[in-house]
């Protein structure tokens, strides 16, 4: 069983930056992909970014060039550095661990981009 706890959300002005962190408890396999998804009110959950234990990344089209995902395999954390934030980035951000037959999710952290 894997438990995920997110932190770092909050209110930020357009053009600002935030860093989200996710700590995983339980065993994380080297084959697990870790990442972030987000869901805005009235919209479907969408990919933000994922990363393998080897550092291979995948980003959603709307965040490429602005967000950077990183992972520390030694302490089972995954961070998301978000720069040049836009009001369209307002959403609840969820930490995720993907395994072959199961997905684990955190409870989410709210990011609000507003002036």
Secondary structure, DSSP 8 states (H G I E B T S, - for coil): --EEEEE--EEE-TT--EEEEEEEES---TT-EEEEEEE-TTS--EEEEEE-TT--EEE-TTTTTTEEEEEETTTTEEEEEE-S--GGG-EEEEEEEE-SS-EEE---EEEEE--
